[in-house]
Amino acid sequence: VERRQGAGTVVIARTPDRVFVQTVRDISGLFQFAADTVLQLRSAQLSPLSEEEAAACGAAPGEPWLRCEGQRRTRDGRPIGPVTALVAPRFAAIATALPETLTAPIYSFVEKRFGVPVAEVVQEISAGPMPAAVAPMFGRKGRPVGMRFVRRYLDAAGEVMLVSFNWHLAERFTYATRLRRGDA
């Protein structure tokens, strides 16, 4: 349903319009998400971390990290959502190797160039009103409800390699997880 001022409430669809469904069974399933999509990179430059970003990265506010910003799309071009990836300073040299259209995930450029594999990914998912700057990327006004994904990519020593922030419209994204008992 959609509310319209002066027109009341209108049914716009009987079933939700899902643009993208992600199913994850293990870390390779999470990595497959980036491989099944395309990231249109708008910028990649050193930028000081905000307080929120610094907390997510385990770094000091104002510390310069490589900020990669873009729009993730399905392989056939449908928009999924905006992406901000913050790459640790020790790997910032990948900026020159990143193409405008990424068909591989950013972490893979780090792994190949520096020989440091991702050993663990910590993912946090939350829902809430999107930041005012994000909603227009979905063609929306105001602050629609969205799903926010924060992923921290760690090396074998537990050091943060990069952190990504992704927004998805709640009604256009499904995240499915299958969990099994360890003793089964």
KAUR-V306476 format. One record per backbone hydrogen bond with DSSP energy under -0.5 kcal/mol. CO is the residue of the C=O (numbers start at 1). NH is the residue of the N-H. Records with the same first field share a line. If there is no record, write none. Layout:
BEGIN
CO->NH, NH
END
This chain:
BEGIN
2->10
4->7, 8
8->4
10->2, 12
16->18
17->19
20->174
22->176
24->178
26->29, 30
27->31
28->32
29->33
30->33, 34
31->35
32->36
34->37
36->75
38->40, 73
39->41, 102
40->71
43->69
45->67
47->65
49->62
50->54
51->55
52->56
53->57
54->58, 59
60->63
63->49
65->47, 67
66->68, 87
67->45, 69
68->85
69->42, 43
70->83
71->40
72->80, 81
73->38
74->77
78->74
81->72
82->167
83->70
84->165
85->68, 87
86->163
87->66
88->91
89->92
91->94
92->95
93->96
94->97, 98
95->98
97->99
100->41, 102
101->103
102->39
105->108, 109
106->109, 110
107->111
108->112
109->113
110->114, 116
111->115
115->117
120->154
121->123
122->152
124->150
126->148
128->146
131->134, 135
132->136
134->137
135->138, 140
136->139
144->130
145->170
146->128
147->149, 168
148->126, 150
149->151, 166
150->124
151->153, 164
152->122, 154
153->161, 162
154->119, 120
155->158
159->155
161->88
162->153
163->86
164->151
165->84
166->149
168->147
169->172
170->173
172->19, 20
174->22, 176
176->24
177->179
181->184
END
